Amino acid sequence: MIYLLGGSGYVGHAYQALLSRKGIAFRNVRRAELDYTNGAVLRDALRRDRPEFLINAAGYTGKPNVDACELHRHECLFGNAVLPGIVADACADAGVPWGHVSSGCIYTGARSDGSGFTEQDIPNFTFRTNNCSFYSGSKGLGEEVLAGKPNVYVWRLRIPFNEVDSPRNYLSKLMRYTTLLEATNSISHLDEFVAATFACWEKRVPYGTYNVTNPGAVTTHEVVDLIQQSGVSDKKFVFFKDEADFMRTAAKTPRSNCVMDSSKLASVGITMTPVRDAIRTSLKNWQKA
Ligand SMILES: NC(=O)c1ccc[n+]([C@@H]2O[C@H](COP(=O)([O-])OP(=O)(O)OC[C@H]3O[C@@H](n4cnc5c(N)ncnc54)[C@H](OP(=O)(O)O)[C@@H]3O)[C@@H](O)[C@H]2O)c1
């Protein structure tokens, strides 16, 4: 049996769908029913139920976007930096291996040669290194809390998308925003992300950190072109002049835009669809809300 924390959320729902589809028994643990943010409560539940693995898809993302994290710093720090340590200790005490959903948003830009950041690169969009958002800083601290802990996977998700129209889906966001920011990003197909991360456990690949993004990177203009070619939207897309224009008129905090290298994941035999193909397929199978 698998323990799933944060199963009620956007990413957690995708884990629920995956585990149901695979016929794997799981317990969708909600704070309201079992307060897993209390270490002793979680440890005792793990000792009682003895799950073979735990997935932590819980965290604080800020709604409607990361700007909300600038206002709700306590919740953000607790959900993203403190909670992973609580889960780590409870899992260690109960002898349960686990996986943590982190984020690639702890990086900005690309390596100096234009290639993607690997798991070896020190995050450069954190409280330690740059003028980051509070959200990115909190996710960076969460990874620091888990550094060197045994029996844990740290899976970095980036800007999730799939074929289901939703306010949380990157493709929907691009179609709904009035003005877009041009940027280059590696991004993650949500259902491929949950399948790839669970495969880490199923295949018993070495514990540690994995960038779980579809291979490659895309610019906002390229994604807009794919949306237009697909016929899903005939909207006339408008862009901010530059990042300064975006910051002045639409945002409270800087955004992470970055290129990630997912070859470590591929090296353990877990492959994801190249990013443009994954976007094209999502648009071809688009399910309008
Ligand atoms: N969505 C993205 O764009 C994205 C990108 C990269 C990484 N991530 C990471 O993926 C994880 C899940 O994100 P999500 O988009 O699925 O978030 P979400 O829809 O807001 O769901 C998160 C779930 O976490 C639980 N939770 C536990 N502590 C919390 C707290 N302090 N504040 C708010 N919720 C808390 C809640 O479940 P219960 O109350 O039912 O237990 C909630 O339903 C987070 O760690 C996030 O940083 C998300």
PDBQT file of the ligand as one rigid body, heavy atoms in Angstrom, charges set to zero:
ROOT
HETATM    1  N1  LIG A 301       1.486  23.021  -9.653  1.00  0.00    +0.000 N 
HETATM    2  C1  LIG A 301       2.684  23.451 -10.057  1.00  0.00    +0.000 C 
HETATM    3  O1  LIG A 301       2.810  24.272 -10.976  1.00  0.00    +0.000 OA
HETATM    4  C2  LIG A 301       3.931  22.884  -9.417  1.00  0.00    +0.000 A 
HETATM    5  C3  LIG A 301       5.153  23.009 -10.069  1.00  0.00    +0.000 A 
HETATM    6  C4  LIG A 301       6.306  22.498  -9.476  1.00  0.00    +0.000 A 
HETATM    7  C5  LIG A 301       6.220  21.896  -8.229  1.00  0.00    +0.000 A 
HETATM    8  N2  LIG A 301       5.024  21.813  -7.599  1.00  0.00    +0.000 N 
HETATM    9  C6  LIG A 301       4.973  21.214  -6.259  1.00  0.00    +0.000 C 
HETATM   10  O2  LIG A 301       4.049  20.136  -6.251  1.00  0.00    +0.000 OA
HETATM   11  C7  LIG A 301       3.448  20.019  -4.972  1.00  0.00    +0.000 C 
HETATM   12  C8  LIG A 301       1.928  19.968  -5.153  1.00  0.00    +0.000 C 
HETATM   13  O3  LIG A 301       1.509  21.147  -5.815  1.00  0.00    +0.000 OA
HETATM   14  P1  LIG A 301      -0.009  21.328  -6.296  1.00  0.00    +0.000 P 
HETATM   15  O4  LIG A 301       0.029  22.272  -7.429  1.00  0.00    +0.000 OA
HETATM   16  O5  LIG A 301      -0.660  20.001  -6.453  1.00  0.00    +0.000 OA
HETATM   17  O6  LIG A 301      -0.609  22.077  -5.024  1.00  0.00    +0.000 OA
HETATM   18  P2  LIG A 301      -2.138  22.151  -4.536  1.00  0.00    +0.000 P 
HETATM   19  O7  LIG A 301      -3.071  21.875  -5.660  1.00  0.00    +0.000 OA
HETATM   20  O8  LIG A 301      -2.264  23.412  -3.784  1.00  0.00    +0.000 OA
HETATM   21  O9  LIG A 301      -2.244  20.921  -3.514  1.00  0.00    +0.000 OA
HETATM   22  C9  LIG A 301      -1.341  20.800  -2.457  1.00  0.00    +0.000 C 
HETATM   23  C10 LIG A 301      -1.962  19.949  -1.354  1.00  0.00    +0.000 C 
HETATM   24  O10 LIG A 301      -1.017  19.946  -0.287  1.00  0.00    +0.000 OA
HETATM   25  C11 LIG A 301      -1.701  19.802   0.955  1.00  0.00    +0.000 C 
HETATM   26  N3  LIG A 301      -1.004  20.703   1.887  1.00  0.00    +0.000 N 
HETATM   27  C12 LIG A 301      -0.224  20.341   2.927  1.00  0.00    +0.000 A 
HETATM   28  N4  LIG A 301       0.292  21.387   3.551  1.00  0.00    +0.000 NA
HETATM   29  C13 LIG A 301      -0.149  22.466   2.916  1.00  0.00    +0.000 A 
HETATM   30  C14 LIG A 301       0.023  23.858   3.120  1.00  0.00    +0.000 A 
HETATM   31  N5  LIG A 301       0.792  24.351   4.103  1.00  0.00    +0.000 N 
HETATM   32  N6  LIG A 301      -0.602  24.689   2.280  1.00  0.00    +0.000 NA
HETATM   33  C15 LIG A 301      -1.376  24.224   1.280  1.00  0.00    +0.000 A 
HETATM   34  N7  LIG A 301      -1.570  22.915   1.028  1.00  0.00    +0.000 NA
HETATM   35  C16 LIG A 301      -0.981  22.056   1.861  1.00  0.00    +0.000 A 
HETATM   36  C17 LIG A 301      -3.163  20.056   0.724  1.00  0.00    +0.000 C 
HETATM   37  O11 LIG A 301      -3.815  18.803   0.863  1.00  0.00    +0.000 OA
HETATM   38  P3  LIG A 301      -4.688  18.362   2.155  1.00  0.00    +0.000 P 
HETATM   39  O12 LIG A 301      -5.024  19.573   2.938  1.00  0.00    +0.000 OA
HETATM   40  O13 LIG A 301      -5.889  17.680   1.552  1.00  0.00    +0.000 OA
HETATM   41  O14 LIG A 301      -3.861  17.398   2.923  1.00  0.00    +0.000 OA
HETATM   42  C18 LIG A 301      -3.237  20.498  -0.756  1.00  0.00    +0.000 C 
HETATM   43  O15 LIG A 301      -4.357  19.961  -1.404  1.00  0.00    +0.000 OA
HETATM   44  C19 LIG A 301       3.939  21.236  -4.156  1.00  0.00    +0.000 C 
HETATM   45  O16 LIG A 301       5.011  20.848  -3.322  1.00  0.00    +0.000 OA
HETATM   46  C20 LIG A 301       4.451  22.194  -5.222  1.00  0.00    +0.000 C 
HETATM   47  O17 LIG A 301       5.465  23.044  -4.750  1.00  0.00    +0.000 OA
HETATM   48  C21 LIG A 301       3.865  22.271  -8.165  1.00  0.00    +0.000 A 
ENDROOT
TORSDOF 0
